[in-house]
């Protein structure tokens, strides 16, 4: 049964998962917030000779992100995502990963909506303030660059795939029908 959004029902934004596709494994990293899932279409202005009333504004290309993830600090070496970040920032070995999948989950922990970003690499890794006057969790913030943001409103096609980037391939009607009947 596909997970469907009920018309007129507003979904909550606090129940989600973030999966990093790190080679042969998908790492479910626990984050307290996700932002930066945005797309903008850049434009080009063309001025037509002799036409002074307006300018032509044409779409050029899409621009995405960056994706910003926040979580409580995890001890170095205890997370595959932290190891990936250490390789980039301490060893200067930047290895883009094929995809990161963000799932908005329902009450049964099944995806309602899935977003996937591709060709992901770290831009920034920050630790929050150390302050003896506060009783707070140390927060680390990851800023990731990516090339494409794809949305799967059903939330069930991306999760079942072994290779997440296959989502970017065009689907024909027969394939989509077979996926829905499984």
N, CA and C atoms as an extended XYZ file, in Angstrom:
546
Properties=species:S:1:pos:R:3:atomname:S:1:resname:S:1:resid:I:1 pbc="F F F"
N         0.843       -1.176        0.000 N   UNK     1
C         0.000        0.000        0.000 CA  UNK     1
C         0.890        1.241        0.000 C   UNK     1
N         0.652        2.140       -0.908 N   UNK     2
C         1.437        3.364       -0.996 CA  UNK     2
C         1.046        4.318        0.132 C   UNK     2
N         2.015        5.051        0.592 N   UNK     3
C         1.761        6.049        1.626 CA  UNK     3
C         1.260        7.304        0.947 C   UNK     3
N         0.066        7.705        1.269 N   UNK     4
C        -0.522        8.848        0.596 CA  UNK     4
C        -0.817        9.962        1.585 C   UNK     4
N        -0.669       11.177        1.107 N   UNK     5
C        -1.059       12.339        1.889 CA  UNK     5
C        -2.560       12.521        1.751 C   UNK     5
N        -3.239       12.698        2.851 N   UNK     6
C        -4.684       12.921        2.821 CA  UNK     6
C        -4.944       14.357        2.401 C   UNK     6
N        -5.818       14.563        1.399 N   UNK     7
C        -6.120       15.935        0.967 CA  UNK     7
C        -6.640       16.772        2.137 C   UNK     7
N        -6.119       17.969        2.263 N   UNK     8
C        -6.541       18.862        3.331 CA  UNK     8
C        -5.857       18.596        4.660 C   UNK     8
N        -5.057       17.528        4.747 N   UNK     9
C        -4.374       17.170        5.986 CA  UNK     9
C        -2.970       17.756        5.962 C   UNK     9
N        -2.662       18.577        6.912 N   UNK    10
C        -1.334       19.176        6.973 CA  UNK    10
C        -0.410       18.242        7.754 C   UNK    10
N         0.729       17.932        7.159 N   UNK    11
C         1.658       17.003        7.799 CA  UNK    11
C         2.599       17.758        8.729 C   UNK    11
N         3.070       17.060        9.734 N   UNK    12
C         4.023       17.659       10.666 CA  UNK    12
C         5.431       17.553       10.081 C   UNK    12
N         6.311       18.412       10.537 N   UNK    13
C         7.659       18.435        9.968 CA  UNK    13
C         8.730       17.912       10.918 C   UNK    13
N         8.341       17.295       12.032 N   UNK    14
C         9.354       16.884       13.004 CA  UNK    14
C         9.714       15.406       12.940 C   UNK    14
N         9.039       14.614       12.124 N   UNK    15
C         9.319       13.181       12.051 CA  UNK    15
C         9.925       12.885       10.684 C   UNK    15
N        11.255       12.758       10.624 N   UNK    16
C        11.940       12.573        9.354 CA  UNK    16
C        13.196       11.734        9.555 C   UNK    16
N        13.753       11.269        8.458 N   UNK    17
C        15.023       10.548        8.497 CA  UNK    17
C        15.923       11.090        7.397 C   UNK    17
N        17.240       10.940        7.608 N   UNK    18
C        18.231       11.367        6.621 CA  UNK    18
C        19.153       10.182        6.371 C   UNK    18
N        19.203        9.701        5.124 N   UNK    19
C        20.016        8.543        4.757 CA  UNK    19
C        21.152        8.977        3.837 C   UNK    19
N        22.385        8.685        4.227 N   UNK    20
C        23.559        8.961        3.410 CA  UNK    20
C        23.928        7.695        2.653 C   UNK    20
N        24.076        7.777        1.338 N   UNK    21
C        24.483        6.646        0.517 CA  UNK    21
C        26.009        6.653        0.452 C   UNK    21
N        26.641        5.961        1.403 N   UNK    22
C        28.101        5.924        1.487 CA  UNK    22
C        28.618        4.625        0.889 C   UNK    22
N        28.645        4.579       -0.428 N   UNK    23
C        29.132        3.386       -1.113 CA  UNK    23
C        28.143        2.247       -1.023 C   UNK    23
N        28.554        1.154       -0.386 N   UNK    24
C        27.715       -0.042       -0.326 CA  UNK    24
C        26.704       -0.005        0.812 C   UNK    24
N        26.763        1.026        1.662 N   UNK    25
C        25.828        1.090        2.793 CA  UNK    25
C        25.063        2.408        2.788 C   UNK    25
N        23.850        2.361        3.334 N   UNK    26
C        23.065        3.571        3.583 CA  UNK    26
C        23.117        3.830        5.076 C   UNK    26
N        23.604        4.999        5.459 N   UNK    27
C        23.745        5.349        6.861 CA  UNK    27
C        22.592        6.265        7.257 C   UNK    27
N        21.820        5.839        8.249 N   UNK    28
C        20.716        6.646        8.770 CA  UNK    28
C        21.293        7.534        9.867 C   UNK    28
N        21.536        8.791        9.525 N   UNK    29
C        22.107        9.732       10.482 CA  UNK    29
C        20.980       10.515       11.140 C   UNK    29
N        21.023       10.628       12.450 N   UNK    30
C        19.965       11.306       13.201 CA  UNK    30
C        20.269       12.801       13.270 C   UNK    30
N        19.353       13.613       12.761 N   UNK    31
C        19.518       15.062       12.773 CA  UNK    31
C        18.312       15.700       13.429 C   UNK    31
N        18.538       16.863       14.043 N   UNK    32
C        17.425       17.573       14.668 CA  UNK    32
C        16.781       18.561       13.722 C   UNK    32
N        17.499       18.982       12.672 N   UNK    33
C        16.876       19.861       11.684 CA  UNK    33
C        17.545       19.724       10.330 C   UNK    33
N        16.746       19.942        9.295 N   UNK    34
C        17.200       19.911        7.913 CA  UNK    34
C        16.651       21.163        7.240 C   UNK    34
N        17.507       21.915        6.573 N   UNK    35
C        17.053       23.075        5.809 CA  UNK    35
C        17.897       23.195        4.545 C   UNK    35
N        17.469       24.038        3.637 N   UNK    36
C        18.219       24.246        2.404 CA  UNK    36
C        17.757       23.379        1.250 C   UNK    36
N        16.581       22.758        1.383 N   UNK    37
C        16.047       22.009        0.247 CA  UNK    37
C        15.284       23.006       -0.619 C   UNK    37
N        16.045       23.728       -1.423 N   UNK    38
C        15.423       24.751       -2.250 CA  UNK    38
C        16.025       24.762       -3.646 C   UNK    38
N        15.245       25.228       -4.583 N   UNK    39
C        15.686       25.338       -5.968 CA  UNK    39
C        15.297       26.713       -6.490 C   UNK    39
N        16.184       27.304       -7.250 N   UNK    40
C        15.951       28.606       -7.844 CA  UNK    40
C        16.280       28.513       -9.329 C   UNK    40
N        15.487       29.149      -10.142 N   UNK    41
C        15.802       29.215      -11.570 CA  UNK    41
C        16.443       30.569      -11.836 C   UNK    41
N        17.694       30.523      -12.274 N   UNK    42
C        18.384       31.759      -12.624 CA  UNK    42
C        17.807       32.286      -13.934 C   UNK    42
N        17.896       33.587      -14.109 N   UNK    43
C        17.331       34.209      -15.305 CA  UNK    43
C        18.367       35.053      -16.024 C   UNK    43
N        18.075       35.322      -17.276 N   UNK    44
C        18.910       36.197      -18.086 CA  UNK    44
C        18.000       37.273      -18.676 C   UNK    44
N        18.437       38.527      -18.573 N   UNK    45
C        17.651       39.640      -19.089 CA  UNK    45
C        18.152       39.982      -20.489 C   UNK    45
N        17.208       40.067      -21.427 N   UNK    46
C        17.548       40.435      -22.799 CA  UNK    46
C        16.790       41.708      -23.150 C   UNK    46
N        17.543       42.711      -23.557 N   UNK    47
C        16.936       43.982      -23.962 CA  UNK    47
C        16.814       43.988      -25.478 C   UNK    47
N        15.601       44.184      -25.942 N   UNK    48
C        15.323       44.182      -27.373 CA  UNK    48
C        15.501       45.592      -27.916 C   UNK    48
N        16.272       45.709      -28.976 N   UNK    49
C        16.504       47.014      -29.583 CA  UNK    49
C        15.216       47.631      -30.100 C   UNK    49
N        14.969       48.897      -29.738 N   UNK    50
C        13.778       49.601      -30.186 CA  UNK    50
C        12.568       49.378      -29.291 C   UNK    50
N        12.635       48.414      -28.385 N   UNK    51
C        11.516       48.150      -27.458 CA  UNK    51
C        11.945       48.627      -26.071 C   UNK    51
N        11.419       49.787      -25.667 N   UNK    52
C        11.823       50.381      -24.397 CA  UNK    52
C        10.800       50.184      -23.273 C   UNK    52
N         9.676       49.541      -23.571 N   UNK    53
C         8.632       49.372      -22.556 CA  UNK    53
C         8.935       48.235      -21.573 C   UNK    53
N         9.692       47.237      -21.984 N   UNK    54
C         9.970       46.100      -21.107 CA  UNK    54
C        11.244       45.391      -21.538 C   UNK    54
N        11.712       44.499      -20.704 N   UNK    55
C        12.850       43.626      -20.989 CA  UNK    55
C        12.343       42.186      -20.995 C   UNK    55
N        12.953       41.350      -21.802 N   UNK    56
C        12.623       39.925      -21.806 CA  UNK    56
C        13.438       39.252      -20.699 C   UNK    56
N        12.793       38.491      -19.850 N   UNK    57
C        13.473       37.742      -18.794 CA  UNK    57
C        13.275       36.267      -19.093 C   UNK    57
N        14.382       35.561      -19.343 N   UNK    58
C        14.327       34.161      -19.752 CA  UNK    58
C        14.955       33.254      -18.688 C   UNK    58
N        14.381       32.066      -18.478 N   UNK    59
C        14.998       31.119      -17.542 CA  UNK    59
C        16.286       30.556      -18.140 C   UNK    59
N        17.304       30.365      -17.289 N   UNK    60
C        18.602       29.890      -17.774 CA  UNK    60
C        18.936       28.516      -17.201 C   UNK    60
N        19.126       28.434      -15.884 N   UNK    61
C        19.502       27.161      -15.241 CA  UNK    61
C        18.978       27.136      -13.828 C   UNK    61
N        18.979       25.944      -13.250 N   UNK    62
C        18.541       25.784      -11.867 CA  UNK    62
C        19.735       25.876      -10.930 C   UNK    62
N        19.460       26.350       -9.722 N   UNK    63
C        20.491       26.469       -8.693 CA  UNK    63
C        19.905       25.898       -7.407 C   UNK    63
N        20.691       25.107       -6.669 N   UNK    64
C        20.206       24.418       -5.481 CA  UNK    64
C        21.040       24.739       -4.249 C   UNK    64
N        20.396       24.532       -3.102 N   UNK    65
C        21.031       24.426       -1.792 CA  UNK    65
C        21.720       25.664       -1.297 C   UNK    65
N        22.618       25.500       -0.354 N   UNK    66
C        23.160       24.259        0.206 CA  UNK    66
C        22.234       23.634        1.247 C   UNK    66
N        22.401       22.325        1.472 N   UNK    67
C        21.632       21.611        2.478 CA  UNK    67
C        22.313       21.810        3.828 C   UNK    67
N        21.550       22.189        4.841 N   UNK    68
C        22.100       22.419        6.177 CA  UNK    68
C        21.461       21.432        7.143 C   UNK    68
N        22.298       20.631        7.786 N   UNK    69
C        21.856       19.609        8.727 CA  UNK    69
C        22.435       19.911       10.102 C   UNK    69
N        21.600       19.785       11.145 N   UNK    70
C        22.063       20.021       12.512 CA  UNK    70
C        21.743       18.811       13.370 C   UNK    70
N        22.695       18.448       14.242 N   UNK    71
C        22.500       17.338       15.162 CA  UNK    71
C        23.375       17.527       16.386 C   UNK    71
N        23.059       16.768       17.417 N   UNK    72
C        23.923       16.751       18.591 CA  UNK    72
C        25.260       16.153       18.206 C   UNK    72
N        26.327       16.697       18.762 N   UNK    73
C        27.677       16.236       18.419 CA  UNK    73
C        27.828       14.751       18.715 C   UNK    73
N        28.384       14.013       17.755 N   UNK    74
C        28.639       12.579       17.905 CA  UNK    74
C        30.144       12.392       17.980 C   UNK    74
N        30.573       11.590       18.936 N   UNK    75
C        31.996       11.360       19.170 CA  UNK    75
C        32.699       10.920       17.893 C   UNK    75
N        33.867       11.469       17.662 N   UNK    76
C        34.658       11.162       16.477 CA  UNK    76
C        34.910        9.658       16.395 C   UNK    76
N        34.710        9.106       15.199 N   UNK    77
C        34.953        7.684       14.983 CA  UNK    77
C        33.729        6.807       15.184 C   UNK    77
N        32.650        7.363       15.722 N   UNK    78
C        31.460        6.540       15.970 CA  UNK    78
C        30.422        6.652       14.860 C   UNK    78
N        30.702        7.410       13.821 N   UNK    79
C        29.733        7.623       12.749 CA  UNK    79
C        30.442        7.610       11.394 C   UNK    79
N        29.854        6.900       10.425 N   UNK    80
C        30.415        6.874        9.072 CA  UNK    80
C        30.350        8.258        8.427 C   UNK    80
N        29.318        9.032        8.776 N   UNK    81
C        29.196       10.394        8.251 CA  UNK    81
C        30.314       11.268        8.812 C   UNK    81
N        30.603       11.122       10.108 N   UNK    82
C        31.695       11.881       10.725 CA  UNK    82
C        33.031       11.515       10.090 C   UNK    82
N        33.243       10.236        9.787 N   UNK    83
C        34.480        9.794        9.122 CA  UNK    83
C        34.594       10.440        7.745 C   UNK    83
N        33.474       10.507        7.002 N   UNK    84
C        33.453       11.142        5.689 CA  UNK    84
C        33.829       12.626        5.805 C   UNK    84
N        33.301       13.295        6.841 N   UNK    85
C        33.624       14.706        7.075 CA  UNK    85
C        35.088       14.885        7.462 C   UNK    85
N        35.596       13.992        8.307 N   UNK    86
C        37.006       14.074        8.698 CA  UNK    86
C        37.920       13.922        7.487 C   UNK    86
N        37.606       12.981        6.604 N   UNK    87
C        38.410       12.814        5.392 CA  UNK    87
C        38.450       14.110        4.587 C   UNK    87
N        37.320       14.793        4.492 N   UNK    88
C        37.257       16.031        3.710 CA  UNK    88
C        38.008       17.174        4.383 C   UNK    88
N        37.779       17.392        5.685 N   UNK    89
C        38.312       18.588        6.333 CA  UNK    89
C        39.678       18.396        6.988 C   UNK    89
N        39.997       17.207        7.423 N   UNK    90
C        41.300       16.990        8.065 CA  UNK    90
C        42.325       16.408        7.101 C   UNK    90
N        41.886       15.517        6.212 N   UNK    91
C        42.813       14.866        5.289 CA  UNK    91
C        42.772       15.474        3.886 C   UNK    91
N        41.895       16.475        3.686 N   UNK    92
C        41.727       17.141        2.397 CA  UNK    92
C        41.420       16.160        1.268 C   UNK    92
N        40.645       15.124        1.584 N   UNK    93
C        40.202       14.144        0.602 CA  UNK    93
C        38.692       14.283        0.447 C   UNK    93
N        38.285       15.065       -0.540 N   UNK    94
C        36.856       15.308       -0.743 CA  UNK    94
C        36.331       14.257       -1.708 C   UNK    94
N        35.438       13.401       -1.183 N   UNK    95
C        34.827       12.334       -1.978 CA  UNK    95
C        33.328       12.589       -2.049 C   UNK    95
N        32.840       13.112       -3.185 N   UNK    96
C        31.391       13.298       -3.305 CA  UNK    96
C        30.671       11.951       -3.188 C   UNK    96
N        29.541       11.947       -2.505 N   UNK    97
C        28.744       10.726       -2.429 CA  UNK    97
C        27.579       10.863       -3.401 C   UNK    97
N        27.081        9.733       -3.863 N   UNK    98
C        26.079        9.758       -4.930 CA  UNK    98
C        24.775       10.400       -4.501 C   UNK    98
N        24.324       10.168       -3.247 N   UNK    99
C        23.035       10.736       -2.869 CA  UNK    99
C        22.838       10.780       -1.360 C   UNK    99
N        21.967       11.691       -0.953 N   UNK   100
C        21.434       11.758        0.403 CA  UNK   100
C        19.924       11.813        0.246 C   UNK   100
N        19.218       10.988        1.018 N   UNK   101
C        17.764       10.905        0.934 CA  UNK   101
C        17.152       11.406        2.225 C   UNK   101
N        16.201       12.321        2.106 N   UNK   102
C        15.475       12.859        3.261 CA  UNK   102
C        14.034       12.378        3.143 C   UNK   102
N        13.543       11.697        4.167 N   UNK   103
C        12.178       11.167        4.172 CA  UNK   103
C        11.365       11.872        5.239 C   UNK   103
N        10.196       12.368        4.863 N   UNK   104
C         9.217       12.848        5.830 CA  UNK   104
C         8.366       11.632        6.177 C   UNK   104
N         8.273       11.281        7.468 N   UNK   105
C         7.649       10.030        7.886 CA  UNK   105
C         6.276       10.234        8.511 C   UNK   105
N         5.430        9.206        8.392 N   UNK   106
C         4.120        9.239        9.033 CA  UNK   106
C         4.208        8.587       10.419 C   UNK   106
N         3.053        8.358       11.039 N   UNK   107
C         3.019        7.806       12.389 CA  UNK   107
C         3.571        6.382       12.459 C   UNK   107
N         3.511        5.645       11.349 N   UNK   108
C         4.033        4.274       11.307 CA  UNK   108
C         5.491        4.240       10.836 C   UNK   108
N         6.135        5.396       10.751 N   UNK   109
C         7.533        5.539       10.341 CA  UNK   109
C         7.753        5.191        8.871 C   UNK   109
N         6.703        5.286        8.050 N   UNK   110
C         6.807        5.065        6.618 CA  UNK   110
C         6.899        6.417        5.916 C   UNK   110
N         7.647        6.489        4.799 N   UNK   111
C         7.808        7.765        4.094 CA  UNK   111
C         6.513        8.291        3.491 C   UNK   111
N         6.225        9.561        3.756 N   UNK   112
C         5.120       10.263        3.096 CA  UNK   112
C         5.639       10.968        1.850 C   UNK   112
N         6.771       11.634        1.995 N   UNK   113
C         7.430       12.345        0.908 CA  UNK   113
C         8.918       12.075        1.029 C   UNK   113
N         9.566       11.908       -0.109 N   UNK   114
C        11.004       11.664       -0.127 CA  UNK   114
C        11.665       12.703       -1.024 C   UNK   114
N        12.751       13.272       -0.517 N   UNK   115
C        13.580       14.168       -1.321 CA  UNK   115
C        14.951       13.528       -1.433 C   UNK   115
N        15.539       13.604       -2.629 N   UNK   116
C        16.880       13.068       -2.813 CA  UNK   116
C        17.756       14.138       -3.445 C   UNK   116
N        18.947       14.293       -2.884 N   UNK   117
C        19.929       15.197       -3.476 CA  UNK   117
C        21.084       14.344       -3.981 C   UNK   117
N        21.713       14.795       -5.064 N   UNK   118
C        22.773       13.997       -5.680 CA  UNK   118
C        24.087       14.766       -5.758 C   UNK   118
N        25.156       13.992       -5.941 N   UNK   119
C        26.528       14.516       -6.030 CA  UNK   119
C        26.799       15.437       -4.836 C   UNK   119
N        26.799       14.862       -3.661 N   UNK   120
C        26.866       15.604       -2.404 CA  UNK   120
C        28.299       15.641       -1.873 C   UNK   120
N        28.749       16.833       -1.491 N   UNK   121
C        30.059       16.969       -0.847 CA  UNK   121
C        29.984       18.047        0.226 C   UNK   121
N        30.812       17.921        1.267 N   UNK   122
C        30.726       18.857        2.397 CA  UNK   122
C        31.362       20.208        2.093 C   UNK   122
N        30.639       21.293        2.432 N   UNK   123
C        31.159       22.660        2.287 CA  UNK   123
C        31.640       23.208        3.610 C   UNK   123
N        30.952       22.822        4.684 N   UNK   124
C        31.255       23.397        5.988 CA  UNK   124
C        30.868       22.407        7.078 C   UNK   124
N        31.640       22.407        8.175 N   UNK   125
C        31.383       21.543        9.331 CA  UNK   125
C        31.676       22.393       10.557 C   UNK   125
N        30.652       22.745       11.300 N   UNK   126
C        30.804       23.679       12.415 CA  UNK   126
C        30.331       23.043       13.718 C   UNK   126
N        31.001       23.405       14.793 N   UNK   127
C        30.561       23.017       16.132 CA  UNK   127
C        29.991       24.250       16.814 C   UNK   127
N        28.951       24.020       17.605 N   UNK   128
C        28.325       25.116       18.331 CA  UNK   128
C        29.219       25.659       19.430 C   UNK   128
N        28.725       26.673       20.099 N   UNK   129
C        29.457       27.357       21.152 CA  UNK   129
C        29.595       26.474       22.391 C   UNK   129
N        30.783       26.495       22.983 N   UNK   130
C        31.013       25.868       24.283 CA  UNK   130
C        30.787       26.957       25.322 C   UNK   130
N        29.830       26.745       26.220 N   UNK   131
C        29.461       27.798       27.156 CA  UNK   131
C        29.151       27.169       28.513 C   UNK   131
N        29.945       27.509       29.533 N   UNK   132
C        29.774       26.950       30.872 CA  UNK   132
C        28.521       27.472       31.571 C   UNK   132
N        27.907       28.518       31.043 N   UNK   133
C        26.721       29.090       31.673 CA  UNK   133
C        25.415       28.480       31.155 C   UNK   133
N        25.513       27.584       30.197 N   UNK   134
C        24.306       26.977       29.629 CA  UNK   134
C        24.329       25.474       29.830 C   UNK   134
N        23.164       24.908       29.952 N   UNK   135
C        23.011       23.471       30.049 CA  UNK   135
C        22.393       23.000       28.740 C   UNK   135
N        23.212       22.907       27.679 N   UNK   136
C        22.698       22.610       26.345 CA  UNK   136
C        23.558       21.546       25.667 C   UNK   136
N        22.970       20.884       24.684 N   UNK   137
C        23.671       19.882       23.885 CA  UNK   137
C        24.583       20.604       22.894 C   UNK   137
N        25.795       20.091       22.714 N   UNK   138
C        26.714       20.627       21.719 CA  UNK   138
C        26.192       20.248       20.332 C   UNK   138
N        25.950       21.235       19.496 N   UNK   139
C        25.362       21.020       18.170 CA  UNK   139
C        26.442       21.138       17.098 C   UNK   139
N        26.447       20.156       16.184 N   UNK   140
C        27.300       20.271       14.999 CA  UNK   140
C        26.411       20.552       13.803 C   UNK   140
N        26.898       21.421       12.923 N   UNK   141
C        26.147       21.837       11.741 CA  UNK   141
C        26.934       21.438       10.506 C   UNK   141
N        26.278       20.713        9.607 N   UNK   142
C        26.891       20.301        8.348 CA  UNK   142
C        26.249       21.096        7.222 C   UNK   142
N        27.070       21.625        6.358 N   UNK   143
C        26.568       22.322        5.174 CA  UNK   143
C        27.069       21.548        3.966 C   UNK   143
N        26.136       21.037        3.175 N   UNK   144
C        26.480       20.178        2.053 CA  UNK   144
C        26.083       20.818        0.737 C   UNK   144
N        26.971       20.727       -0.238 N   UNK   145
C        26.668       21.193       -1.590 CA  UNK   145
C        26.086       20.023       -2.376 C   UNK   145
N        25.153       20.288       -3.269 N   UNK   146
C        24.587       19.238       -4.111 CA  UNK   146
C        24.181       19.800       -5.453 C   UNK   146
N        23.977       18.902       -6.433 N   UNK   147
C        23.669       19.328       -7.795 CA  UNK   147
C        22.185       19.332       -8.128 C   UNK   147
N        21.444       18.328       -7.650 N   UNK   148
C        20.044       18.182       -8.052 CA  UNK   148
C        19.207       17.800       -6.842 C   UNK   148
N        17.996       18.352       -6.772 N   UNK   149
C        17.009       18.000       -5.755 CA  UNK   149
C        15.813       17.392       -6.475 C   UNK   149
N        15.477       16.145       -6.131 N   UNK   150
C        14.364       15.435       -6.747 CA  UNK   150
C        13.356       15.095       -5.659 C   UNK   150
N        12.068       15.284       -5.947 N   UNK   151
C        11.005       14.997       -4.987 CA  UNK   151
C        10.199       13.795       -5.452 C   UNK   151
N         9.948       12.876       -4.528 N   UNK   152
C         9.055       11.743       -4.773 CA  UNK   152
C         7.892       11.888       -3.811 C   UNK   152
N         6.752       12.428       -4.269 N   UNK   153
C         5.647       12.704       -3.357 CA  UNK   153
C         5.044       11.459       -2.724 C   UNK   153
N         5.213       10.283       -3.334 N   UNK   154
C         4.693        9.060       -2.732 CA  UNK   154
C         5.599        8.545       -1.637 C   UNK   154
N         6.888        8.859       -1.755 N   UNK   155
C         7.843        8.479       -0.735 CA  UNK   155
C         8.199        7.014       -0.707 C   UNK   155
N         7.693        6.199       -1.650 N   UNK   156
C         7.967        4.773       -1.561 CA  UNK   156
C         8.833        4.225       -2.687 C   UNK   156
N         9.103        4.999       -3.726 N   UNK   157
C         9.906        4.490       -4.832 CA  UNK   157
C        11.396        4.593       -4.556 C   UNK   157
N        11.850        5.690       -3.972 N   UNK   158
C        13.276        5.903       -3.737 CA  UNK   158
C        13.798        4.940       -2.683 C   UNK   158
N        13.051        4.725       -1.629 N   UNK   159
C        13.476        3.894       -0.512 CA  UNK   159
C        13.779        2.470       -0.949 C   UNK   159
N        13.007        1.925       -1.864 N   UNK   160
C        13.154        0.533       -2.259 CA  UNK   160
C        14.320        0.318       -3.211 C   UNK   160
N        14.890        1.384       -3.749 N   UNK   161
C        15.933        1.229       -4.739 CA  UNK   161
C        17.269        0.962       -4.077 C   UNK   161
N        18.053        0.059       -4.688 N   UNK   162
C        19.410       -0.174       -4.212 CA  UNK   162
C        20.290        1.011       -4.601 C   UNK   162
N        20.139        1.458       -5.842 N   UNK   163
C        20.923        2.572       -6.357 CA  UNK   163
C        20.050        3.811       -6.386 C   UNK   163
N        20.209        4.689       -5.440 N   UNK   164
C        19.364        5.882       -5.358 CA  UNK   164
C        19.422        6.747       -6.614 C   UNK   164
N        20.573        6.931       -7.294 N   UNK   165
C        20.591        7.781       -8.479 CA  UNK   165
C        19.706        7.279       -9.612 C   UNK   165
N        19.246        6.003       -9.580 N   UNK   166
C        18.342        5.510      -10.612 CA  UNK   166
C        17.058        6.311      -10.657 C   UNK   166
N        16.735        7.003       -9.562 N   UNK   167
C        15.524        7.810       -9.522 CA  UNK   167
C        15.568        8.902      -10.589 C   UNK   167
N        16.762        9.293      -10.992 N   UNK   168
C        16.903       10.373      -11.957 CA  UNK   168
C        16.664        9.907      -13.385 C   UNK   168
N        16.648        8.590      -13.613 N   UNK   169
C        16.412        8.085      -14.958 CA  UNK   169
C        14.936        8.227      -15.309 C   UNK   169
N        14.633        8.565      -16.562 N   UNK   170
C        13.226        8.693      -16.943 CA  UNK   170
C        12.522        7.346      -16.821 C   UNK   170
N        11.273        7.383      -16.360 N   UNK   171
C        10.488        6.163      -16.217 CA  UNK   171
C         9.481        6.080      -17.344 C   UNK   171
N         9.299        4.863      -17.847 N   UNK   172
C         8.223        4.710      -18.824 CA  UNK   172
C         6.975        4.243      -18.084 C   UNK   172
N         5.837        4.280      -18.752 N   UNK   173
C         4.560        3.968      -18.114 CA  UNK   173
C         4.530        2.538      -17.592 C   UNK   173
N         5.101        1.600      -18.343 N   UNK   174
C         5.068        0.207      -17.926 CA  UNK   174
C         5.844        0.000      -16.638 C   UNK   174
N         7.032        0.608      -16.506 N   UNK   175
C         7.832        0.483      -15.285 CA  UNK   175
C         7.082        1.051      -14.099 C   UNK   175
N         6.485        2.231      -14.274 N   UNK   176
C         5.757        2.846      -13.172 CA  UNK   176
C         4.598        1.978      -12.742 C   UNK   176
N         3.902        1.341      -13.685 N   UNK   177
C         2.782        0.466      -13.355 CA  UNK   177
C         3.270       -0.744      -12.570 C   UNK   177
N         4.404       -1.344      -13.009 N   UNK   178
C         4.945       -2.492      -12.307 CA  UNK   178
C         5.370       -2.135      -10.888 C   UNK   178
N         5.957       -0.960      -10.696 N   UNK   179
C         6.386       -0.539       -9.358 CA  UNK   179
C         5.191       -0.408       -8.433 C   UNK   179
N         4.069        0.102       -8.935 N   UNK   180
C         2.915        0.307       -8.094 CA  UNK   180
C         2.199       -0.985       -7.732 C   UNK   180
N         2.359       -2.033       -8.539 N   UNK   181
C         1.665       -3.284       -8.269 CA  UNK   181
C         2.452       -4.201       -7.347 C   UNK   181
N         3.711       -3.900       -7.133 N   UNK   182
C         4.549       -4.758       -6.277 CA  UNK   182
C         4.175       -4.613       -4.837 C   UNK   182
